[in-house]
Structures are given as structure tokens and as C-alpha cells.
Amino acid sequence: MIPDADVFADLIRYDSATISNAIETFGVRPRTDGFADSTIRCLYPDLAPIAGRAVTCRFENGPDTKSKPNLLPELFDIIHAMDEPVVVVCGHIGPDPARSCVVGDLMAAMLQRLGAVGLVTDCGARDLDVVRRRAPGFQVFARGTVASHGNGTVVEVGEVVTIGGLTVSTGDIVHGDHNGVVSVPERIAVSVPAAAQRVLDAEDTLQRRVHATRFDYEDLRKVFTH
């Protein structure tokens, strides 16, 4: 676990794009890794960024799914035992994730009550207006929305999952907002907020060049000349 429990509060001071840029400055992974692709939508883009420890699960939806053991209580146990904010990361099993629904108003309220700040899934979600009322501030990243909850069951808990190209293990640090979802490597997590501020400061300097009354093209070009 990271040594500074306040790192989550520090991380959510910055949007996910800036967090991603900050992580790049450490050179710890390829720039094409560590984030979910555009198939995973932020369903509440007006909400502030979230950050927390991932708790992973897999969800199966189909005609015979209800005959399988429901591991939702085990998922609840893990979330409830966490001392840090939680982001539930739920992968789909089966051929038709676009017709699966992992979260609605009741599930969102229960997860929030247990300590989760949001959910990331490659399935669908529903009850968007009611979730906003019953679980205010709870963020959902999903494939999209569907009207029916289908016939789904949580069939695995704690396994490694991949959502929109982002591979997540239970315990990973996840950050997200209207831009999307990014994982924050543990070994640099406490240093990322300061790096994010340096990124913003550098971008502000460049923005002043771009918007200067006397625009200097050659000066701008030098910034990108190696």
C-alpha cells in the first residue's frame, strides 16, 4: 500500500488527462498503455474526478446465469473491508456485453454505502437520473445505457480484468473523469500530483505563447524542434 493515504485527495485535484501526462514524465510504461479506450464512456461527465483502489469482478449475463453461484456478497465483503476509496472494476463474460447491465440505482447506492466512489465496466448501466439522486457523486464508466437489468450474476471476484484495453488487478489505483479512466502505477503514485502540477504549469507557459498579442511562430516552433 502507498505510504500517504492522502494521495487520493491529491490525485482528484487533477483531471485524468493531466494525470496521464504526469505519469508519462516518469517513463514507467509505454504511452499507449494504462488507460481505457473510447468504448468506455463517462456517464456523469459533470462530476469531479474520482480515484481509488480497484476491486475487480466479472459479470455474466445469459439465460442460465442465475443457476450459477452469485458472488456479489463476496464483492461486498472486499469493498467493505477497504480503508481507502474503492473503484469497482467489472468485466463482462459472454458474447453480448452491450445487452448486459451491471449497475442501476440500487446497486450504485449499495456500492457507495460500502465505500465505492465509482464503477468501471464494459457492460451497460441504467437508472441514470435515479442514481444521481440516490447515490449522489457516484461515478459510472460504462459501454452505454440499457433499459433492462437482464439476467446477470457476479461470477468471479478479485481476478485480473481488462476493460476497454485497460488491465486492472484488485488493489491497483484507478483515476477517472469526463476524459476517461487511467491507472496510476503504485510506485510513483505519491509523486504524480506534483508532476501533474508541473505539467499544468508548463502547459500554461505554452498557452501564453500561443495567445500572446505578438505571436512569435518561430519561438513556438522551437518548442517542438528536437
C-alpha positions as a printed NumPy array, in Angstrom:
array([[  0.   ,   0.   ,   0.   ],
       [  1.106,   3.553,  -0.642],
       [  2.578,   5.384,   2.371],
       [  0.457,   8.546,   2.067],
       [ -3.263,   7.923,   2.497],
       [ -3.978,  11.475,   1.315],
       [ -2.738,  10.679,  -2.177],
       [ -6.288,  10.01 ,  -3.385],
       [ -7.377,  13.5  ,  -2.363],
       [ -4.297,  14.894,  -4.111],
       [ -4.948,  12.905,  -7.293],
       [ -8.531,  14.112,  -7.706],
       [ -7.35 ,  17.718,  -7.808],
       [ -6.38 ,  16.992, -11.431],
       [ -8.27 ,  15.709, -14.448],
       [ -7.434,  12.303, -15.892],
       [ -5.729,  13.732, -18.984],
       [ -3.318,  15.686, -16.796],
       [ -2.757,  12.631, -14.597],
       [ -1.944,  10.626, -17.73 ],
       [  0.502,  13.288, -18.901],
       [  2.108,  13.353, -15.468],
       [  2.61 ,   9.58 , -15.46 ],
       [  4.353,   9.834, -18.844],
       [  7.06 ,  12.024, -17.306],
       [  8.263,   9.101, -15.17 ],
       [  8.851,   6.777, -18.15 ],
       [  7.476,   3.758, -16.281],
       [  5.281,   2.399, -19.098],
       [  4.571,   2.894, -22.818],
       [  2.374,   5.87 , -23.611],
       [ -0.126,   3.542, -25.298],
       [ -0.763,   1.62 , -22.031],
       [ -2.554,   2.341, -18.802],
       [ -5.864,   3.838, -19.93 ],
       [ -9.282,   2.668, -21.103],
       [-10.252,   3.255, -24.72 ],
       [-13.174,   5.285, -26.053],
       [-15.628,   2.368, -25.847],
       [-15.824,   3.122, -22.105],
       [-17.918,   6.242, -21.601],
       [-18.133,   8.513, -18.584],
       [-21.861,   8.642, -17.813],
       [-21.645,  11.628, -15.439],
       [-19.186,  13.981, -17.167],
       [-20.135,  16.884, -14.906],
       [-18.819,  15.153, -11.772],
       [-15.393,  15.825, -10.293],
       [-12.564,  13.303, -10.839],
       [-12.536,  10.145,  -8.728],
       [ -9.631,   7.997,  -7.545],
       [ -9.485,   4.819,  -5.505],
       [ -8.295,   1.263,  -5.115],
       [ -9.681,  -1.142,  -7.689],
       [-11.792,  -4.078,  -6.575],
       [-12.331,  -6.339,  -9.575],
       [-15.061,  -8.755, -10.563],
       [-16.609, -10.42 , -13.6  ],
       [-20.279, -10.345, -14.541],
       [-22.066, -12.894, -16.702],
       [-25.43 , -12.357, -18.36 ],
       [-27.402, -15.092, -20.09 ],
       [-30.404, -17.43 , -19.903],
       [-28.735, -19.861, -17.477],
       [-26.653, -17.412, -15.462],
       [-28.891, -17.396, -12.395],
       [-28.15 , -21.094, -11.873],
       [-24.538, -20.171, -11.05 ],
       [-23.356, -19.098,  -7.574],
       [-23.82 , -15.368,  -7.008],
       [-20.571, -13.901,  -5.653],
       [-21.996, -10.431,  -5.016],
       [-21.727, -10.897,  -1.216],
       [-18.008, -11.678,  -1.613],
       [-17.604,  -8.495,  -3.651],
       [-19.384,  -6.539,  -0.931],
       [-17.101,  -8.061,   1.721],
       [-13.938,  -6.88 ,  -0.035],
       [-15.259,  -3.353,  -0.609],
       [-16.478,  -3.052,   2.964],
       [-13.081,  -4.143,   4.332],
       [-11.139,  -1.498,   2.397],
       [ -9.903,   1.549,   4.316],
       [ -9.38 ,   3.588,   1.138],
       [-11.869,   4.749,  -1.5  ],
       [-12.804,   1.963,  -3.919],
       [-13.42 ,   1.891,  -7.648],
       [-15.242,  -1.292,  -8.673],
       [-13.908,  -2.609, -11.996],
       [-16.262,  -5.161, -13.544],
       [-15.543,  -7.12 , -16.711],
       [-18.131,  -8.953, -18.791],
       [-18.179, -12.659, -19.558],
       [-20.18 , -13.765, -22.566],
       [-20.902, -12.827, -26.16 ],
       [-23.106,  -9.744, -25.738],
       [-21.821,  -7.147, -23.258],
       [-23.888,  -4.419, -24.921],
       [-27.049,  -6.119, -23.59 ],
       [-25.724,  -6.574, -20.048],
       [-26.406,  -4.176, -17.178],
       [-24.144,  -4.179, -14.133],
       [-25.377,  -1.132, -12.247],
       [-28.602,   0.742, -11.616],
       [-29.868,   2.885,  -8.79 ],
       [-29.93 ,   0.183,  -6.099],
       [-26.516,  -1.266,  -6.941],
       [-24.95 ,   2.184,  -7.093],
       [-26.408,   3.121,  -3.706],
       [-25.178,  -0.105,  -2.104],
       [-21.688,   0.209,  -3.553],
       [-21.427,   3.821,  -2.446],
       [-22.602,   2.961,   1.051],
       [-19.86 ,   0.323,   1.27 ],
       [-17.16 ,   2.824,   0.293],
       [-17.032,   2.821,  -3.505],
       [-16.737,   6.127,  -5.35 ],
       [-17.462,   4.705,  -8.787],
       [-17.645,   1.74 , -11.131],
       [-15.864,   0.938, -14.394],
       [-17.353,  -1.716, -16.669],
       [-17.527,  -2.819, -20.278],
       [-21.225,  -3.625, -19.752],
       [-24.125,  -1.212, -19.597],
       [-25.819,   0.832, -16.874],
       [-29.318,   2.179, -16.284],
       [-31.39 ,   4.425, -13.994],
       [-29.051,   7.347, -14.626],
       [-31.331,  10.019, -13.176],
       [-32.189,   7.925, -10.121],
       [-28.532,   7.043,  -9.481],
       [-27.796,  10.758,  -9.382],
       [-30.481,  11.196,  -6.686],
       [-29.93 ,   8.009,  -4.674],
       [-26.116,   7.869,  -4.91 ],
       [-25.045,  11.488,  -5.473],
       [-21.467,  11.791,  -6.67 ],
       [-21.162,   8.116,  -7.608],
       [-19.412,   7.917, -10.986],
       [-20.084,   5.288, -13.662],
       [-17.917,   4.439, -16.66 ],
       [-19.689,   2.004, -18.979],
       [-20.25 ,   0.935, -22.568],
       [-23.546,   2.815, -22.563],
       [-27.075,   2.577, -21.197],
       [-29.724,  -0.147, -21.428],
       [-33.285,  -0.34 , -20.1  ],
       [-33.24 ,  -3.885, -18.693],
       [-31.113,  -5.459, -15.965],
       [-31.148,  -8.739, -17.92 ],
       [-30.209, -11.953, -16.149],
       [-26.764, -11.204, -14.782],
       [-24.696, -12.563, -11.911],
       [-21.29 , -11.759, -10.43 ],
       [-19.376, -14.979, -11.13 ],
       [-15.779, -14.018, -10.244],
       [-14.259, -11.655,  -7.697],
       [-10.658, -10.492,  -7.416],
       [ -9.454, -11.745, -10.801],
       [ -7.469,  -9.608, -13.254],
       [ -9.854,  -7.935, -15.723],
       [ -9.386,  -5.921, -18.898],
       [-11.836,  -3.101, -19.61 ],
       [-11.517,  -1.199, -22.867],
       [ -7.876,  -2.251, -23.194],
       [ -7.033,  -1.314, -19.59 ],
       [ -5.871,  -4.275, -17.495],
       [ -6.643,  -3.905, -13.778],
       [ -5.939,  -6.011, -10.699],
       [ -7.575,  -5.644,  -7.309],
       [ -5.53 ,  -3.094,  -5.377],
       [ -4.483,  -1.037,  -8.399],
       [ -5.021,   2.716,  -8.22 ],
       [ -7.616,   3.973, -10.709],
       [ -8.413,   7.576, -11.619],
       [-11.194,   8.795, -13.861],
       [-13.353,  11.685, -15.021],
       [-15.043,  13.009, -18.164],
       [-11.872,  12.317, -20.181],
       [-11.797,   8.621, -19.279],
       [-10.085,   6.152, -16.952],
       [ -6.372,   5.747, -16.233],
       [ -4.426,   3.505, -13.852],
       [ -1.762,   5.086, -11.639],
       [  1.344,   2.932, -11.031],
       [  1.781,   2.275,  -7.313],
       [  5.493,   3.067,  -7.188],
       [  5.019,   6.634,  -8.415],
       [  1.544,   7.396,  -7.058],
       [  2.632,   9.792,  -4.302],
       [  4.726,  11.748,  -6.805],
       [  2.08 ,  12.017,  -9.531],
       [  0.121,  15.009,  -8.124],
       [  3.243,  17.2  ,  -8.004],
       [  4.136,  16.048, -11.52 ],
       [  0.608,  16.909, -12.636],
       [  1.053,  20.449, -11.338],
       [  4.335,  20.743, -13.236],
       [  2.518,  19.599, -16.382],
       [ -0.128,  22.29 , -15.911],
       [  2.497,  24.948, -15.272],
       [  4.38 ,  24.   , -18.445],
       [  1.157,  23.985, -20.462],
       [  0.238,  27.404, -19.078],
       [  3.59 ,  28.767, -20.243],
       [  2.975,  27.381, -23.72 ],
       [ -0.579,  28.722, -23.776],
       [  0.765,  32.21 , -23.072],
       [  2.996,  31.89 , -26.14 ],
       [  0.079,  30.733, -28.271],
       [ -2.194,  33.567, -27.125],
       [  0.411,  36.327, -26.968],
       [ -0.57 ,  39.633, -28.542],
       [  2.605,  39.472, -30.624],
       [  2.529,  35.842, -31.765],
       [  6.018,  34.509, -32.479],
       [  5.755,  31.473, -34.74 ],
       [  9.499,  30.724, -34.716],
       [  9.558,  30.829, -30.936],
       [  6.651,  28.366, -30.791],
       [  8.23 ,  26.091, -33.381],
       [ 11.436,  25.811, -31.342],
       [  9.487,  24.168, -28.521],
       [  8.829,  21.156, -30.765],
       [ 12.163,  21.062, -32.598],
       [ 14.462,  18.285, -31.367]])
